[in-house]
Amino acid sequence: MGLQNVVEFDIIILMKKANKKMVSAMHRAIKEYSMLEEGDKVAVGVSGGKDSLTLLLCLSQYRKQVKFDFEIVAIAVDVFGNTDYSKIEKFCEELGVEFVVVQTAIKEIVFDVRKEKNPCALCANLRRGVLNSKAKELGCNKVALGHHADDFIETFFMCVSRENRLSTFWPKTYLSRASLWVIRPFLYIWENDILAQCEGLPIVDSCCPANKTTEREKVKLVLSDLAEKNPGFKRSLHASLCHTERYNLFDKVLKTDDQN
């Protein structure tokens, strides 16, 4: 049965699928980077894809296991204005999570008005702005995104190849203008882990014209090819980025010279 065609789901089975390995990996990231604490109200950005829905499921399970209390609200930013979120709404009801949909004109701005040849960056910025604004309006102090380990290293490669800089997203970032923390609890979870657990989730098909043709998809193919030739490549790169104490590039030489 195709994932996108699943209408009915068993919440008990799905909660069991938020398995110990995945929740444990998420707990590691949350603990190492102090992502959650007592009294937090966390907005989970729900796109309708496997990553964000799995994050919502795992956070709901995690909330039952920890000794401190925090709230969760799921927010969907409707880029196209006519997305059917009824299955996700039911899913959130079963989880006991508030679900909010924000209608937008992002599609018109990106594709009709601006006619962007590379629409992803502008679309992402607009979506983040809407998500953060709604999170603040609902009284949230944190926004959780479903970026996983593969996204982490793909972003690094995109920054190197397109922007000539060594950079990627941070596990936890403070947005001073919005007075919000952005957290990424799936830092240590790989896409294959999510794929193994996501069957039965109420996934919504993407109707984006740029779907599967983005720069990220191109980078994903390059990394997949490298990983096929060297199975440990992606994990080694991920570990290199996470262990900043191992960093040893030219700026360290310059700093040493300045001190001498």
C-alpha positions as CSV (number, residue, x, y, z in Angstrom):
1,M,0.0,0.0,0.0
2,G,1.5,3.4,-1.0
3,L,2.2,5.8,1.8
4,Q,0.3,8.6,0.2
5,N,-2.8,6.5,-0.2
6,V,-3.1,5.5,3.5
7,V,-6.3,7.2,4.9
8,E,-6.8,5.2,8.1
9,F,-4.0,4.7,10.6
10,D,-3.6,3.0,13.9
11,I,-2.0,5.5,16.3
12,I,-0.9,2.8,18.7
13,I,1.1,1.0,16.0
14,L,2.5,4.3,14.8
15,M,3.6,5.2,18.3
16,K,5.4,1.9,18.6
17,K,7.2,2.7,15.4
18,A,8.7,5.7,17.1
19,N,11.2,3.1,18.2
20,K,13.7,3.1,20.9
21,K,16.6,3.6,18.6
22,M,15.2,6.7,16.9
23,V,13.9,8.3,20.1
24,S,17.2,7.6,21.8
25,A,19.1,9.3,19.0
26,M,16.7,12.2,19.2
27,H,17.2,12.4,23.0
28,R,21.0,12.5,22.5
29,A,20.7,15.6,20.3
30,I,18.2,17.2,22.6
31,K,20.4,16.6,25.6
32,E,23.8,17.6,24.0
33,Y,22.4,20.9,22.7
34,S,19.9,21.7,25.4
35,M,17.1,21.8,22.9
36,L,14.1,21.3,25.3
37,E,13.3,22.2,28.9
38,E,10.4,22.6,31.3
39,G,7.6,24.9,30.1
40,D,8.7,25.1,26.5
41,K,6.0,25.4,23.8
42,V,7.3,24.0,20.6
43,A,5.9,24.6,17.2
44,V,6.7,21.7,14.8
45,G,6.8,22.8,11.2
46,V,4.7,20.2,9.4
47,S,5.1,20.1,5.6
48,G,3.2,16.9,5.2
49,G,6.3,15.0,4.3
50,K,7.9,12.0,6.0
51,D,10.5,13.9,8.0
52,S,8.2,16.4,9.7
53,L,5.5,13.9,10.4
54,T,8.0,11.4,11.9
55,L,9.5,14.3,14.0
56,L,6.0,15.1,15.3
57,L,5.4,11.4,16.1
58,C,8.7,11.0,17.9
59,L,8.4,14.2,19.9
60,S,4.9,13.2,21.0
61,Q,6.4,9.8,22.2
62,Y,9.4,11.6,23.8
63,R,7.0,13.9,25.7
64,K,5.5,10.8,27.4
65,Q,8.9,9.5,28.5
66,V,10.7,12.5,30.0
67,K,10.2,13.9,33.5
68,F,9.7,17.5,32.4
69,D,6.6,19.0,30.7
70,F,6.5,20.8,27.3
71,E,3.7,21.6,24.8
72,I,3.6,20.8,21.1
73,V,1.7,22.5,18.4
74,A,1.9,21.4,14.7
75,I,1.9,24.2,12.1
76,A,1.4,23.7,8.4
77,V,2.3,26.5,6.0
78,D,0.1,26.0,3.0
79,V,2.3,27.2,0.1
80,F,-0.2,26.4,-2.6
81,G,-3.4,27.5,-0.8
82,N,-5.5,24.4,-1.5
83,T,-3.6,21.5,0.2
84,D,-5.8,18.9,1.9
85,Y,-4.6,18.5,5.4
86,S,-7.6,16.5,6.7
87,K,-5.5,13.3,7.3
88,I,-2.9,15.2,9.2
89,E,-5.5,17.0,11.3
90,K,-6.9,13.6,12.3
91,F,-3.4,12.4,13.1
92,C,-2.8,15.4,15.3
93,E,-6.1,14.8,17.1
94,E,-5.0,11.2,17.9
95,L,-1.6,12.5,19.2
96,G,-3.3,15.2,21.3
97,V,-1.5,17.9,19.5
98,E,-3.0,21.2,18.3
99,F,-2.9,21.6,14.5
100,V,-2.9,24.9,12.7
101,V,-2.9,25.6,9.0
102,V,-1.7,29.0,7.7
103,Q,-2.9,29.9,4.2
104,T,-0.3,31.9,2.1
105,A,0.3,33.3,-1.4
106,I,3.8,32.0,-1.5
107,K,3.3,30.1,-4.8
108,E,2.1,33.2,-6.5
109,I,5.0,35.3,-5.2
110,V,7.7,32.7,-6.1
111,F,6.4,31.3,-9.4
112,D,4.0,33.9,-10.9
113,V,5.3,37.3,-9.7
114,R,9.0,36.7,-9.2
115,K,9.2,33.7,-11.7
116,E,12.2,32.4,-9.9
117,K,14.4,30.0,-12.0
118,N,15.8,28.6,-8.7
119,P,12.7,29.0,-6.4
120,C,13.8,26.9,-3.4
121,A,15.7,29.6,-1.5
122,L,13.0,32.2,-1.7
123,C,10.2,29.7,-1.0
124,A,12.1,28.4,2.1
125,N,12.7,31.9,3.4
126,L,9.1,32.9,3.0
127,R,7.9,29.6,4.6
128,R,10.2,30.1,7.6
129,G,9.0,33.7,8.0
130,V,5.3,32.6,8.1
131,L,6.1,29.6,10.4
132,N,8.0,31.8,12.9
133,S,5.3,34.5,12.9
134,K,2.5,32.0,13.6
135,A,4.7,30.3,16.2
136,K,5.1,33.6,18.1
137,E,1.4,34.4,17.7
138,L,0.6,31.0,19.4
139,G,2.9,31.7,22.3
140,C,5.7,29.3,21.2
141,N,9.3,29.9,22.2
142,K,10.8,27.2,20.0
143,V,10.3,25.9,16.5
144,A,11.3,22.3,15.7
145,L,12.3,21.3,12.1
146,G,12.6,17.8,10.7
147,H,16.1,18.2,9.2
148,H,18.0,15.0,9.6
149,A,21.7,13.8,9.3
150,D,21.5,13.6,5.5
151,D,20.2,17.2,5.3
152,F,23.0,18.3,7.6
153,I,25.8,17.0,5.2
154,E,23.9,18.0,2.1
155,T,23.6,21.5,3.3
156,F,27.4,21.5,3.9
157,F,28.0,20.4,0.3
158,M,25.7,23.0,-1.1
159,C,27.4,25.8,0.9
160,V,30.8,24.6,-0.3
161,S,29.8,24.2,-4.0
162,R,27.5,27.2,-4.4
163,E,28.7,29.7,-1.8
164,N,32.4,28.9,-1.4
165,R,32.1,28.6,2.4
166,L,32.4,25.9,5.0
167,S,29.0,26.0,6.6
168,T,25.8,24.1,7.4
169,F,22.8,24.6,9.7
170,W,23.2,24.5,13.4
171,P,21.4,22.0,15.7
172,K,20.1,25.0,17.8
173,T,19.8,28.6,16.6
174,Y,18.5,31.7,18.3
175,L,16.6,34.1,16.1
176,S,16.9,37.4,17.9
177,R,14.5,39.3,15.7
178,A,11.7,36.7,16.3
179,S,12.8,35.8,19.9
180,L,12.6,32.2,18.9
181,W,14.9,29.2,19.2
182,V,15.0,26.9,16.1
183,I,15.9,23.3,17.1
184,R,16.7,20.2,14.9
185,P,16.2,17.1,17.1
186,F,16.9,14.7,14.2
187,L,20.6,15.7,13.9
188,Y,21.7,12.1,14.6
189,I,18.9,10.4,12.7
190,W,19.5,9.3,9.0
191,E,16.9,9.4,6.3
192,N,17.0,5.7,5.9
193,D,15.9,5.4,9.6
194,I,12.9,7.6,8.8
195,L,12.0,5.7,5.7
196,A,12.0,2.5,7.7
197,Q,9.5,3.9,10.2
198,C,7.2,6.1,8.1
199,E,4.8,3.7,6.6
200,G,1.2,4.5,7.7
201,L,1.9,8.2,8.3
202,P,-0.6,10.5,6.6
203,I,1.9,11.8,4.1
204,V,0.7,14.6,1.7
205,D,2.0,14.5,-1.9
206,S,4.1,17.5,-2.9
207,C,2.6,19.4,-5.8
208,C,5.6,21.8,-6.1
209,P,6.7,22.3,-9.7
210,A,10.3,22.1,-8.6
211,N,9.9,18.8,-6.7
212,K,12.8,16.4,-7.4
213,T,14.6,18.9,-9.6
214,T,16.2,21.0,-6.9
215,E,19.9,21.7,-6.2
216,R,19.5,19.6,-3.0
217,E,18.4,16.6,-5.1
218,K,21.5,17.0,-7.3
219,V,23.7,17.0,-4.2
220,K,21.8,14.1,-2.8
221,L,22.7,12.1,-6.0
222,V,26.4,13.0,-5.7
223,L,26.5,12.0,-2.1
224,S,24.7,8.7,-2.8
225,D,27.2,7.9,-5.5
226,L,30.1,8.6,-3.1
227,A,28.5,6.5,-0.4
228,E,28.0,3.6,-2.8
229,K,31.7,3.6,-3.5
230,N,32.6,4.2,0.1
231,P,29.9,3.0,2.5
232,G,31.3,4.9,5.5
233,F,31.7,8.2,3.7
234,K,28.5,10.0,4.9
235,R,28.9,8.9,8.5
236,S,32.5,10.0,8.5
237,L,31.6,13.4,7.1
238,H,28.8,13.8,9.6
239,A,31.1,13.0,12.5
240,S,33.7,15.5,11.1
241,L,31.1,18.3,11.1
242,C,29.7,17.4,14.6
243,H,33.2,17.2,16.3
244,T,34.3,20.8,16.0
245,E,37.3,20.1,18.2
246,R,38.8,18.2,15.3
247,Y,38.6,21.2,13.0
248,N,42.0,22.2,11.7
249,L,42.0,24.6,8.7
250,F,44.1,27.7,7.8
251,D,42.4,30.1,10.1
252,K,43.9,28.2,13.0
253,V,47.4,28.9,11.6
254,L,46.6,32.6,11.3
255,K,45.3,32.7,14.9
256,T,48.5,31.0,16.1
257,D,50.6,33.5,14.2
258,D,48.7,36.4,15.7
259,Q,49.4,35.0,19.2
260,N,53.1,34.6,18.6
